[in-house]
Amino acid sequence: MTEISFHFGAPDKRGYALRLIRKAVGSGAKLWVLGDGPLLQELDSALWSLTETEFLTHCRADAPEDILSRSSVVLVPADSTQSRPEFPVLVNLSSQMPANFETHVRVIEVVSTQDDDKESARIRWKAYTQLGYAIARHDLNLRS
């Protein structure tokens, strides 16, 4: 069964997502990252220039197959129904329930401090629970 975790209280959702992606790729994971257009564009730029000497191999979901197969991170529009089990970690940065999330080994929901983001996260939490998933909660405010 897919492991679901919610990371609540990210004051800077993009910044937190970048750190999470960097850490996961550093441990050998391949990530399927869902988000809305502007956020995906920001991530795309940021992943090319984490530091002066570091970048993470990544592409968009509509990239050619040979590029997809060599990428550690795939940036996917939130409304996509695509799924690729060879990317075991799905990071959801959108307000929507990810389609076909159960084809991934792990789902990480990143939730900001904004009220609308917290409300949509509650709806997704309830949906996962109704489907029988146990959810791990990570309160990022406790780490400050």
Helices and strands as residue ranges (DSSP letters): E 3-10, H 13-26, E 31-35, H 37-48, E 58-60, H 65-70, E 73-77, E 89-92, G 101-103, E 106-112, H 115-130, E 135-139, G 140-143
